[in-house]
Amino acid sequence: MRSLLLLLALFPTALLCAAPPQPLYEIRAEHDPNGIGKFYMGREIAHVMGHQAANWLERSEREQEERTDLLIAAMELKPGEIVADIGAGSGYFSWRMAKAIEPKGKVLAVEIQQEMLDLLQRNMARRQVSNVVSILGTTSDPKLPEAGVDTILLVDVYHEFDEPFAMLGAMARSLKKGGRIVWVEFRGEDPRVPIKTLHKMTVEQAKKEASVFPELHWEKTIDVLPQQHIMIFRKS
Ligand SMILES: C[S@@+](CC[C@H](N)C(=O)[O-])C[C@H]1O[C@@H](n2cnc3c(N)ncnc32)[C@H](O)[C@@H]1O
């Protein structure tokens, strides 16, 4: 009993942390056609959205449908922050965040598709945004600086990660102490959200997957968007 109390005093989150599953992933032959047949902590991983569909990210109705303006406001970015936009796609959020943190702040726009980065760079040049740096990551490594990032934005991407355990671990290592992950997903709890099941996530599932990283703590869920959760996980 005494040693348990000592453990809790030294590591208050020790009992709240789950161990990662063993083996990490399960491959099933029978699965949702929108998924890759690979399961992590009870969830099937979705297919990656191909660069051919990038126009959908830039559609003119997006701001009204998803209230992306409210998302940017809810992030409360401060000038000078280093922000990583993981799965940045065409850069829809990259330049909006770049404006909020200039002149000294920087956005690290990470993608696994070079075609998306080419498009992103063209979009940044067109908008004369110079504080967005593009990074070609891999499915397991966003290639971010160690303990160098204040805020990580994940919009509609985590559920596509082929290696969620490696990605979340790498992101946690890249955060400064007190840094945060702003994790945005279509609400899996809400059948009225017209998005394929595997492209949505519940708060419970996100918390479960984050719980294997003791340094990450769910801080709050901001439900101001019409269809998505904004979940904030902070590095202690
Ligand atoms: C649905 S799009 C969302 C793009 C952007 N976040 C937005 O909301 O406009 C998801 C993007 O994440 C990228 N992606 C998937 N897995 C990734 C990974 N492990 N690292 C970086 N990018 C990834 C895909 O290539 C795709 O462009």
The ligand as an SDF file (V2000), in Angstrom:
LIG
                    3D

 27 29  0  0  0  0  0  0  0  0999 V2000
   -8.6380   14.8390  -45.1740 C   0  0  0  0  0  0  0  0  0  0  0  0
   -7.0880   15.5970  -45.5080 S   0  0  0  0  0  0  0  0  0  0  0  0
   -7.1770   17.0020  -44.4340 C   0  0  0  0  0  0  0  0  0  0  0  0
   -6.2510   18.1380  -44.8640 C   0  0  0  0  0  0  0  0  0  0  0  0
   -6.2460   19.3760  -43.9600 C   0  0  0  0  0  0  0  0  0  0  0  0
   -5.9570   19.0320  -42.5890 N   0  0  0  0  0  0  0  0  0  0  0  0
   -7.5390   20.1290  -44.0490 C   0  0  0  0  0  0  0  0  0  0  0  0
   -8.4140   19.9310  -43.1800 O   0  0  0  0  0  0  0  0  0  0  0  0
   -7.7030   20.9130  -44.9790 O   0  0  0  0  0  0  0  0  0  0  0  0
   -5.9230   14.5500  -44.6740 C   0  0  0  0  0  0  0  0  0  0  0  0
   -4.4790   14.7410  -45.1360 C   0  0  0  0  0  0  0  0  0  0  0  0
   -3.6360   14.0910  -44.1800 O   0  0  0  0  0  0  0  0  0  0  0  0
   -2.5150   13.5330  -44.8570 C   0  0  0  0  0  0  0  0  0  0  0  0
   -1.9530   12.4560  -44.0190 N   0  0  0  0  0  0  0  0  0  0  0  0
   -2.4210   11.2000  -43.7820 C   0  0  0  0  0  0  0  0  0  0  0  0
   -1.5870   10.5270  -42.9690 N   0  0  0  0  0  0  0  0  0  0  0  0
   -0.5620   11.3850  -42.6600 C   0  0  0  0  0  0  0  0  0  0  0  0
    0.6120   11.2740  -41.8600 C   0  0  0  0  0  0  0  0  0  0  0  0
    0.9170   10.1500  -41.1910 N   0  0  0  0  0  0  0  0  0  0  0  0
    1.4210   12.3620  -41.7690 N   0  0  0  0  0  0  0  0  0  0  0  0
    1.1260   13.4990  -42.4320 C   0  0  0  0  0  0  0  0  0  0  0  0
    0.0470   13.6540  -43.2260 N   0  0  0  0  0  0  0  0  0  0  0  0
   -0.8020   12.6090  -43.3290 C   0  0  0  0  0  0  0  0  0  0  0  0
   -3.0950   13.0570  -46.1800 C   0  0  0  0  0  0  0  0  0  0  0  0
   -2.0810   12.9590  -47.1350 O   0  0  0  0  0  0  0  0  0  0  0  0
   -4.1470   14.1290  -46.4950 C   0  0  0  0  0  0  0  0  0  0  0  0
   -3.6300   15.1230  -47.3370 O   0  0  0  0  0  0  0  0  0  0  0  0
  1  2  1  0
  2  3  1  0
  2 10  1  0
  3  4  1  0
  4  5  1  0
  5  6  1  0
  5  7  1  0
  7  8  2  0
  7  9  1  0
 10 11  1  0
 11 12  1  0
 11 26  1  0
 12 13  1  0
 13 14  1  0
 13 24  1  0
 14 15  1  0
 14 23  1  0
 15 16  2  0
 16 17  1  0
 17 18  1  0
 17 23  2  0
 18 19  1  0
 18 20  2  0
 20 21  1  0
 21 22  2  0
 22 23  1  0
 24 25  1  0
 24 26  1  0
 26 27  1  0
M  CHG  2   2   1   9  -1
M  END
$$$$
